[in-house]
Amino acid sequence: MEKLLAMARKVCDQAEVYSVEYVADMVSYQNAKLDKIDTNFLSGYSLRIIKDGRLGFAYTRNLRDRQEFLQNALDSLKGGVRAEYVFPFAKKLPSIRTYDPSIKNLSGESIVAEAGRVSDILKSQTDGEIASGSFTYREKIKIINTKGADLSARSSYAGVYGGIIFPDSGSRISRFYQGKRFRRMPQGLLDELIMLYKHGVKIAEPKAGRMKVLFMPDSLITLLWRMQSGTSSKNVYEKVSPISKKIGRKIFSERLTIVDDPLDDRYPGARAFDDEGVACKPLTLVKNGVLKSFYYDLKYAKKLKAKSTGHGYRSGPWGGDPISLRPDPALAHLFIRPGKRSFMELVKSMDRGIILEGVLGPHSGNIPNGDYSVGASPGFYVEDGEIAGRVKDVMVAGNIYQTLKNVIDLGDALYPAFGGWAPAVLCDDVSVATKK
Amino acid sequence: MFDELNRFLGRIEADYADIRYEVMKETTISFSGKELNQVSADSTDGYVVRVLKDGGLASVSFTKESDAERSLQAAVENARLFARNAPKPIRLARTEIVKDNFLPEFKEDPRKVPLAEKLEILRKYNDVPLSQKKIVTTNIAYQEVLREKYFASSEGSQIREDLITTSITGTITSKQGNMTQNIRMGAGGSNGFAGIRNQERHFEEKTARAIELLNAQPVKSGQYDCILNPDLAGVFAHEAFGHFSEGDIIENLPAMREKMKIGAKLGSDILNIADNATLPDQLGFYKYDDEGVKARPVQLIRKGVLTGRLHSRSTAAEFDEPLSGHCVAEDYRFSPIVRMGTIFIEPGDNSFEALLQMLGDGLYLLYAKGGQTAGENFTFGANYGYLVRGGKIAEMIRDINISGNLYQTLNDITAVGNDLELSKTGGCGKGQTNIRSCLGGPHIMIKNLVVGGV
């Protein structure tokens, strides 16, 4: 990498080499049977060069021929992509612990065993169709640039999931448990799944109307995706964010405080620097309902005359291959401040509404505008604080800039949710369409 | 290359093994509004090895030759681990041993078009929407993906095949006051650069729709009789039904497997659905899948009755049904899974005018905007639509999401049009992305669809 950077330095104004290497083991159980064991050993290099204000870009898996690789980046300069930013050099980076060495010596047998254990428990206590899985992931990334940055980080990431599918509809309730090291899924999460499943065997047929909706971890993607779209500097720059002029204004309920905190290393995936080498720090996006900040990478910070907030990541909405993607603004460490009520207390507080466990179609609709319209898959109908049963053919729709003004309570537990961690979010006055 | 692959295979002690090496060449050009975002042409490569031992199947992908040894070891160990923990052994259906070198011919080879020319073509198209005042931005990308595949198996198959996929995809965003609307567009295919040329009209039409959408009314949620355009009909065939024709999905859903036995009457008599990855010049075309099995057409539904299924070698053995050649990987980072090739509802007798007359009052919905299934339930968005009154197309509507139950909806298809259109771009996500996922159909009429608005 250093040789490549030295070669690039001679022919460009600025250069950056990014490399990633990871090992991933994935186990999946389907229908309560072992279904798949896959392992990936992947690595690669990505080169960004800037010359006369233009960007060159190239990537490869193997540095077989550095000259050819550099030439590839030089060729892409001809396209004329403008790059007005300067690669960073962070003098001091926060110290965080992102790697748990126990992951390296974990046997394949124990990863398989845990997915099997979760599967067995769910199978023995319900008559649903069971899917479970487990994974471990070890990653090394390194960034060097001509400003002098020489950053590397090693991280570990492991998780277990369990899901129960309702045989009559195929809809699924599931819970994930993740950490820096591999741990057994707590019984509490399994109990929550089993309890919900049992309540969902009966079918409820509520009338359509406006009612309370409790967004659970797997359905929060609906709200979080649109919130992330609205606060992205890219969408502010492109004039498609409906809140581009609302910094300092109240956009959501005062109950909502949303922070991106890459340094909180109690959670897996913590980062001291982003994929461009900018130092990470906590960023408050929304405080008590008031919009505080957008998030920026180097490119859009320059365009909007702001500073990068350390949110340049090589990731797409569906994951993607970090070497082939160029950094773009992304939130990867989102935290919605939890409330004080347990899940069952939230349910008890609902006079009439839907517990939205899973959704179909969170990726469709007018996302920049904040509109959503999702199928409940599954949803549970609550009446007078009791779960009356599972609903079928129900759609929940709205606009997050309305829905999140109507947050009336938050759960006390954080779950992994789209781009971060969030509690159950209870909203009032949401439109629910049914076949009735 | 095959010598090297056979050397790797020779080092694996197993009942069966295969290895796939791929060189992937990707060209990407993208614009956000007037701004050029990316111009790059890159090449990467890697290997996937699969091992079957004692009834356990495992797969390992690796990109560095220096990782080969530990990857081969891990594959064998994982196959053993699988065998120890699985209740019954995995079997692979017998397939023909193939030695073939298949390099398709193109209507203009994309590799021979200079990068600068591709950039100019995209810039010209991008200028079409951007010349309109109400268009606030675009996100448009040209993507060309070449997979040079080398497949070898311990049974003796040795297949070389190239797949080149070209596409222009993106969104055109309009704005008026605080309201933004967008329209998705797509062009391209699997048979060369010709599908990228002469798309000005397509951009003009999509631009006009994006502007019109600003004055469209949100659809009122409720139940409607609807006509779906060919793209939406195809998405229904793919999302709501097609995924449950995939052997690896249905294998693990016992309740649905019971309902989806071959011979089951699932839909109305007028309904015929096929998957045909061998249709030449279509996006979904390939000759061999990533298990080295030759693709063959499958009639999935005939006159409403389930007649076939899509398989990998292991699911064909599990179901004791014929091989179909539908086990496909995104690229060298993934082991193959069962995928649709070109799935479509077969055309019937009705003209579009006749369908409108039959509909009377209802909705005409066009172009998919994301779709998803969970078991019997599906949801997908329509990019836009129109109210239909007395058989006449009336006001434009927006914010349309349809949801329903598969079996109910298959029976609620009341009429099928006499046209047929297949998609030019794809992107089915099932853990991996399949950019050659091709779908389509004629216009179809469905009664009692649940439409959720905002």
Interface residues (C-beta under 8 A of the other chain):
Chain A: Q30 N31 K33 L34 D35 K36 I37 D38 T39 N40 F41 L42 S43 G44 F57 A58 Y59 T60 R61 N62 N72 D75 S76 K78 G79 G80 V81 R82 G108 E109 V112 G116 E129 A131 I165 F166 P167 D168 S169 G170 S171 R172 A208 K234 E238 K239 V240 P242 W318 D321 I323 S324 R326 G358 L360 G361 H363 S364 G365 N366 P368 N369 D371 Y372 S373 V374 G375 S377 P378 K392 D393 M395 V396 A397 G398 N399 S431 A433 K435
Chain B: E26 I29 S32 G33 E35 L36 N37 Q38 V39 S40 A41 D42 S43 T44 D45 G46 G56 A58 S59 V60 S61 F62 T63 K64 E65 D67 R70 S71 A74 A75 E77 N78 A79 L81 F82 N85 A86 P87 L115 A116 L119 V136 T137 T173 K175 N178 M179 T180 Q181 N182 S221 G222 Q223 E251 N252 L253 P254 A255 M256 R333 S335 K369 G370 G371 Q372 T373 A374 G375 E376 N377 F378 T379 F380 G381 R398 D399 I400 N401 S403 G404 N405 G429 T433 V450 G452 G453 V454
